[in-house]
Amino acid sequence: MRGDRRATRLELSGAAGGDAQTVVDALVGAAEQLVGADAPRAAEVAREARSAARGAVYPAGEVRALLVLGAALAERGMRDEARDAFGRARNVARRAGDLPGVMEALGADGKLMLDYGDIAAAEAQFLEALGLARAHGHLAVQARMLNRLSGARHTRGAYAEALAALEEALAAHRALGDHAGESSCLCNIGNLYVSLGRYPEALGALTEAHALLRGRGDDARTLNRTVLNLGTLYLDMGDVDRAVEHFGQALALARSGGDTLVEVVALLNIGAARQEAGQDDEARAQLLGARERARAIGYAPGEVSALDGLGRLHERAGELGEAVASHARALELARRGEDVEGQLDALHHLGRLAARRDELPLALARLGEALRLAREVKRKKSECEVLLALADVLERQGDAAQALALYREHHRVERELFTEEGDRKTRELTARFDIERARQEAEAQRERTEIERRAREGAERTVLERTAALERAQLEVAARLATAAEYRDDATGEHTWRVGHGTARLAAHLGLPAAQVELARVAARLHDVGKIGIPDAILLKAGPLTPGEYDEMRAHAALGARLLASGESALLQMAEDIAWSHHERWDGRGYPRGLAGEAIPLMGRIVAVADVFDALTHARPYKAAWTREQALAELHRGRDTQFDPRVVDAALCVFGAATYEEDMRRELRAQREAGAQFHLPALQGPGQDVAALRAHYEHLLAEQTRDLERARREAESTARRLELAARTDVLTNLPNRRAFEEDLERALREAAHGDSVLVLSMDLDGLKAVNDHQGHERGDDLLRAFARTLQAALGDRGEVYRIGGDEYAAILSGAADTGVAILEDIEAVAARVREQGFPTSGVSAGIAAFPREAVTAGELLRLSDQRMYRAKGGRRGQPNLRAPASAPELT
């Protein structure tokens, strides 16, 4: 350690050759990096920085040094010393007029108070900093203070206010592009949703926070808290093993990073999980460790939680005196820290314990106060339990009338709670499904990305191989580049030829000299040569382009002009003008130069019309072919805005002629046959004969067409294989989740008016038992057997899919009232699978109908999933399923 410190000092002293402020900044930066890894060393370096800042009369540096010193001291659990450092930072900043420093000091002190359970002090600090930030327009500070303020409000039970603050903070973090703040905010939102029992929303927020944090190594505490909250979510859902796994991960991370506060929270959660599982000895050890660590750092909420758990364990063991002592100490600490939930739990336990010890007046007082708090923070489950306990005490005292009134109130609240609990159970099961689906989707996305990467690399290698052979002379290079570029988004390889032919016909109609017409016929074919530089992912994209992709696509005009620049021949000079100008518009709204009217070269205006007409009348990856009449109407709509009116008038005459298409096809066949017989002449320069040059170009086109046709067939074959792999489940050979989602969207789009589409969701019960007792190979046999049997049973009524794990689905056609019959078929499938050597297997299923019950794919799937999980929850342990004879809700 001494060697490390000496090296740090030597490095910083070398920086002292600059001004003193540079030294201070370097010291503060070093201390900031050490806070999480070596808090004592961080404090030492921060003190050095403060001393240097004071000597240099550098208040901003002194403020930063004090803030880092406070953070390092807080990391070591030295609360009072940390508060002193934050207070000094605030005073220095105020004297220097350093508003950001004042706000940061207030926020840091408030966060420390929140961590240690002083809710009122924390909230006061956050509100003061927030007011300053709003008054002076500091959005980043507003976001941080709102996030921290929500934590204080959550702790005191003000859930609605906490959620409102978090939503405002999240919007601010996103506006700033602050991913660390965004992840912290999402973690707090998830935690709040868990407290409210809104599990799907909690899962969504925590999963998003975890995804943001996994790629970052600079926010270990937020990552730990996210892992803790995911464990809490699993515990609330009854999955103790998964909860303990997450809590253990957080505990290991906290200990390795020296984060005592997170260590306490992890120990508390492990203790709670062990207690719920009936493992009392393990629970007591964890809770005692948590209490010891919480007391050592003065963390009151942690000690309250530990005492609550220990009191429950004492009560379960019949040690009532020890239980009362634990809960009484918890109540004292909770009241001191304004911890409403801690007070409620302690009062409830103390009231029940007093009743067990026949101290009935004390029991009434404790339970009455607990009832008031339960209603205040809207905890109906606690309210229901306290009402029942109060009624029992009053009955024992002989107050039958008051006891009866409380019993009735208890039953009313219980009915409300039962309804809410039913909804919560559905949410829990849906959340479990969402967890598995999220994992499957992540894996599928990884596979798709890998497949797309290999395909893209293969396509790019093909293009490079083809273009590398085309470097013979300036015109030959341009010609082959143009052909290659055309072939990437035109399956026939004839687009550039048709544009050249149309350009020549328009030029002749407009009265240009014959030599110019023939020159334009060839030069126009190089109009999109710049597309050779556009990635396939953009050029061949079937859907709409994003703004960034559109900007990249637009760059092909300027790129084509650069490829053709500095040519000596009239042909290449005309081709350069066409390449950069054929996307300009008559009204000046085109690109790349935004020219208007006659300022656009004539050949560019002509090619613009010929290119658009050909693109409209032939299919592209993103559109179907238009009729000639539709294309001509579109040209007319663009007259005097997109296109030169004179050129449009010529196009209506030339392209509107009845024989235009047939004449063009005949000329193409004749030139291909003639071009194959021409000897390739050497290119002579500016005076070369245009007719010979044109024939030479036709031969190049024919040669390139053969090569690229072969490459296209190979690429299409590879793409088909990759697409099939991406849509197929390897184990069962059924279509997978990706195929299901795509097919369902298509089925709903194609459903005629009044036609029904049914979605069947299925869960294969008993797979885990087979895996645990007979091995995963036998479990795979069960998955395949179910897939085969299900396919055979449904036949041509629809398609079967494996969604992932033990989840299957089917898309079926037919009337909505056939749902019951389908469920009966599924029951028969389950029976046949059991006959194949899987006696403990079963199936839970749910079905939903479009359009009677849902009108979107998401709603349809969500409804069928909910019914499947409801069936699963209602038939736990039963191998068969049953459906009602008539079901307005198909389950």
Long-range contacts (C-beta under 8 A, 24 or more apart in sequence): 1-41, 4-41, 5-41, 5-44, 8-45, 20-52, 20-55, 20-56, 20-58, 21-56, 21-58, 21-61, 23-52, 23-56, 24-49, 24-52, 24-53, 24-56, 24-58, 24-61, 24-65, 25-61, 27-52, 27-65, 28-61, 28-64, 28-65, 28-68, 31-65, 31-68, 31-69, 31-72, 32-68, 34-72, 35-68, 35-71, 35-72, 35-75, 36-75, 36-220, 36-221, 36-257, 36-258, 36-259, 37-257, 37-258, 39-72, 39-73, 39-75, 39-76, 39-258, 40-72, 40-76, 42-68, 42-71, 42-72, 42-75, 43-69, 43-72, 43-73, 43-76, 46-72, 59-92, 59-93, 59-95, 59-96, 59-98, 59-101, 60-96, 60-98, 60-101, 62-89, 62-92, 63-89, 63-92, 63-93, 63-96, 63-98, 63-101, 63-104, 63-105, 64-101, 66-92, 66-105, 67-101, 67-104, 67-105, 67-108, 70-108, 70-109, 70-112, 71-108, 74-112, 74-115, 75-258, 75-259, 77-260, 77-261, 77-296, 77-297, 77-298, 79-112, 79-116, 79-297, 79-298, 82-112, 83-109, 83-112, 83-113, 86-112, 99-132, 99-136, 99-138, 100-138, 100-141, 102-129, 102-132, 103-129, 103-132, 103-133, 103-138, 103-141, 103-145, 104-141, 106-132, 107-141, 107-144, 107-145, 107-148, 110-145, 110-148, 110-152, 111-148, 114-148, 114-151, 114-152, 114-155, 115-261, 115-299, 116-297, 116-298, 116-299, 116-300, 117-155, 117-299, 117-300, 117-301, 117-304, 117-333, 117-337, 117-339, 118-300, 118-337, 119-152, 119-155, 119-156, 119-337, 119-338, 119-339, 120-338, 122-148, 122-151, 122-152, 123-149, 123-152, 123-153, 126-152, 139-172, 139-175, 139-176, 140-172, 140-176, 140-178, 140-181, 142-169, 142-172, 143-169, 143-172, 143-173, 143-176, 143-178, 143-181, 143-185, 144-169, 144-181, 146-172, 147-173, 147-181, 147-184, 147-185, 147-188, 150-188, 150-192, 151-188, 154-188, 154-191, 154-192, 154-195, 155-301, 155-339, 155-340, 155-341, 156-338, 156-339, 156-340, 157-340, 157-341, 157-376, 157-377, 159-192, 159-195, 159-196, 159-377, 159-378, 162-192, 163-189, 163-192, 166-192, 179-212, 179-216, 180-216, 180-218, 180-219, 180-222, 182-212, 183-209, 183-212, 183-213, 183-216, 183-219, 183-222, 183-226, 184-209, 184-219, 184-222, 186-212, 187-222, 187-225, 187-226, 187-229, 190-226, 190-229, 190-233, 191-225, 191-229, 191-232, 194-229, 194-232, 194-233, 194-236, 197-236, 197-420, 197-424, 197-427, 198-427, 199-233, 199-236, 199-237, 199-424, 199-427, 199-428, 199-430, 199-431, 200-427, 200-430, 200-431, 200-434, 202-229, 202-233, 202-431, 203-233, 203-431, 203-434, 203-435, 203-438, 204-434, 206-230, 206-233, 207-438, 220-253, 220-257, 220-259, 221-257, 221-259, 221-262, 223-253, 224-250, 224-253, 224-254, 224-257, 224-259, 224-262, 224-266, 225-250, 225-262, 225-265, 227-253, 228-262, 228-265, 228-266, 228-269, 231-269, 231-273, 232-269, 233-431, 235-269, 235-272, 235-273, 235-276, 236-428, 237-428, 237-431, 237-432, 238-428, 239-432, 240-273, 240-276, 240-277, 243-269, 243-273, 244-270, 244-273, 244-274, 247-273, 260-293, 260-296, 260-297, 261-297, 261-299, 261-302, 263-293, 264-290, 264-293, 264-294, 264-297, 264-299, 264-302, 265-302, 267-293, 268-302, 268-305, 268-306, 268-309, 271-306, 271-309, 272-309, 275-309, 275-312, 275-313, 280-313, 280-316, 280-317, 283-309, 283-313, 284-310, 284-313, 287-313, 300-333, 300-334, 300-336, 300-337, 300-339, 301-337, 301-339, 301-342, 303-330, 303-333, 304-330, 304-333, 304-334, 304-337, 304-339, 304-342, 304-346, 305-342, 307-333, 307-346, 308-342, 308-345, 308-346, 308-349, 311-349, 312-349, 315-349, 315-353, 320-353, 320-356, 320-357, 323-349, 323-353, 324-350, 324-353, 324-354, 324-357, 327-353, 340-373, 340-376, 340-377, 341-377, 341-379, 343-373, 344-370, 344-373, 344-374, 344-377, 344-379, 344-382, 345-382, 347-373, 348-374, 348-382, 348-385, 348-386, 348-389, 351-386, 351-389, 351-390, 351-393, 352-389, 355-389, 355-392, 355-393, 355-396, 360-393, 360-396, 360-397, 363-389, 363-393, 364-390, 364-393, 364-394, 364-397, 367-393, 380-413, 380-416, 380-417, 380-420, 381-417, 383-413, 384-410, 384-413, 384-414, 384-417, 387-413, 425-873, 426-866, 426-869, 426-870, 429-866, 429-869, 429-870, 429-872, 429-873, 430-862, 430-865, 430-866, 430-869, 433-807, 433-865, 433-869, 436-804, 436-805, 436-807, 437-737, 437-803, 437-804, 439-804, 440-737, 440-803, 440-804, 440-805, 441-737, 444-736, 444-737, 444-738, 447-726, 448-726, 448-738, 451-722, 451-725, 451-726, 454-722, 455-718, 455-719, 455-722, 456-535, 456-536, 456-537, 458-715, 458-718, 459-536, 459-715, 460-536, 462-711, 462-715, 463-488, 463-532, 463-536, 466-704, 466-707, 466-708, 466-711, 467-532, 473-683, 474-567, 474-568, 474-572, 474-683, 475-569, 475-571, 475-572, 475-683, 475-693, 475-697, 476-683, 476-700, 478-526, 478-529, 478-563, 478-564, 478-572, 478-575, 479-525, 479-526, 479-697, 479-700, 479-701, 480-700, 480-704, 481-529, 481-532, 481-563, 482-525, 482-526, 482-527, 482-528, 482-529, 483-700, 483-701, 483-704, 483-705, 483-708, 484-532, 484-704, 484-708, 485-528, 485-529, 485-530, 485-531, 485-532, 486-528, 486-531, 487-704, 487-708, 487-712, 488-531, 488-532, 488-536, 488-539, 488-540, 489-531, 489-539, 489-540, 489-620, 489-621, 490-618, 490-620, 491-712, 492-618, 493-701, 493-704, 493-705, 493-708, 493-709, 494-668, 495-614, 495-615, 495-618, 496-524, 496-525, 496-526, 496-527, 496-528, 497-525, 497-668, 497-701, 498-614, 498-618, 498-664, 499-524, 499-525, 499-527, 499-607, 499-610, 499-611, 499-614, 500-524, 500-525, 501-664, 501-667, 501-668, 502-610, 502-613, 502-614, 502-654, 502-655, 502-664, 503-603, 503-606, 503-607, 503-610, 505-654, 505-660, 506-606, 506-609, 506-610, 506-647, 506-650, 506-651, 506-654, 507-603, 507-606, 509-650, 509-653, 509-654, 510-606, 510-646, 510-647, 510-650, 515-690, 518-690, 518-691, 518-694, 519-570, 519-571, 519-574, 519-690, 520-574, 520-603, 520-606, 521-694, 522-571, 522-575, 522-690, 522-693, 522-694, 522-697, 523-571, 523-572, 523-574, 523-575, 523-578, 523-603, 524-575, 524-578, 524-603, 524-606, 524-607, 524-610, 525-697, 526-560, 526-564, 526-575, 526-578, 526-579, 527-560, 527-575, 527-578, 527-579, 527-582, 527-607, 527-611, 528-556, 528-560, 528-579, 528-611, 529-560, 529-563, 529-564, 529-575, 529-579, 530-555, 530-556, 530-557, 530-558, 530-559, 530-560, 530-561, 530-562, 530-563, 530-579, 531-556, 531-560, 532-559, 532-563, 533-559, 540-621, 541-621, 541-622, 542-621, 542-622, 543-622, 544-622, 554-583, 554-591, 554-592, 555-592, 557-581, 557-582, 557-583, 557-591, 557-592, 558-592, 568-685, 568-686, 569-685, 569-686, 569-688, 570-686, 571-690, 571-693, 574-603, 577-601, 577-603, 577-604, 578-603, 578-604, 578-607, 580-604, 581-605, 582-607, 582-608, 582-611, 583-608, 584-608, 585-641, 585-642, 585-643, 586-640, 586-641, 586-642, 586-643, 586-644, 586-645, 587-640, 587-641, 587-642, 590-642, 600-644, 605-643, 605-644, 605-647, 606-644, 606-647, 608-642, 608-643, 608-644, 608-647, 609-635, 609-643, 609-644, 609-647, 609-648, 609-651, 610-651, 612-638, 612-643, 613-651, 613-655, 628-655, 628-656, 628-661, 631-655, 632-656, 671-698, 672-698, 672-701, 672-702, 674-698, 675-699, 675-701, 675-702, 676-702, 729-801, 729-802, 731-780, 731-783, 731-784, 731-802, 732-783, 732-784, 732-787, 732-802, 733-787, 734-787, 734-791, 734-800, 734-801, 734-802, 734-808, 735-799, 735-800, 735-801, 735-802, 736-801, 736-802, 736-803, 736-804, 737-801, 737-802, 737-803, 737-804, 739-801, 740-801, 740-803, 740-809, 740-811, 741-857, 743-799, 743-801, 743-811, 744-811, 744-857, 744-860, 744-861, 745-857, 747-811, 747-813, 748-850, 748-856, 748-857, 748-860, 751-850, 751-851, 755-813, 756-813, 756-814, 756-815, 756-816, 756-849, 756-850, 756-851, 756-852, 757-811, 757-812, 757-813, 757-849, 757-850, 757-860, 758-798, 758-811, 758-812, 758-813, 758-814, 758-816, 758-818, 758-819, 758-822, 758-847, 758-848, 758-849, 758-850, 759-809, 759-810, 759-811, 759-812, 759-847, 759-848, 759-850, 759-860, 759-861, 759-864, 760-798, 760-809, 760-810, 760-811, 760-812, 760-822, 760-826, 760-845, 760-846, 760-847, 760-864, 761-807, 761-808, 761-809, 761-845, 761-846, 761-847, 761-861, 761-864, 761-865, 761-867, 761-868, 762-790, 762-807, 762-808, 762-809, 762-810, 762-826, 762-843, 762-844, 762-845, 762-868, 763-806, 763-807, 763-808, 763-843, 763-844, 763-845, 763-868, 763-869, 763-872, 764-806, 764-807, 764-808, 764-841, 764-842, 764-843, 765-806, 765-841, 765-842, 765-843, 765-844, 765-872, 765-879, 766-838, 766-840, 766-841, 766-842, 766-879, 767-805, 767-806, 767-841, 768-806, 769-840, 770-838, 770-840, 770-841, 782-833, 782-838, 782-841, 785-833, 785-836, 785-838, 786-829, 786-833, 786-841, 786-843, 789-829, 789-832, 789-833, 789-836, 790-826, 790-829, 793-825, 793-826, 793-828, 793-829, 793-832, 794-825, 797-822, 809-861, 809-864, 816-849, 816-852, 816-853, 816-890, 819-847, 819-849, 819-883, 819-887, 819-890, 820-883, 820-884, 820-885, 820-886, 820-887, 820-890, 822-847, 823-847, 823-881, 823-883, 823-890, 823-891, 824-883, 826-881, 827-880, 827-881, 827-882, 830-879, 830-880, 830-881, 831-880, 834-879, 840-879, 841-879, 842-878, 842-879, 842-880, 842-881, 843-881, 844-868, 844-869, 844-871, 844-872, 844-875, 844-881, 845-871, 845-881, 846-870, 846-871, 846-890, 846-891, 847-890, 847-891, 848-890, 849-890, 853-889, 853-890, 867-891
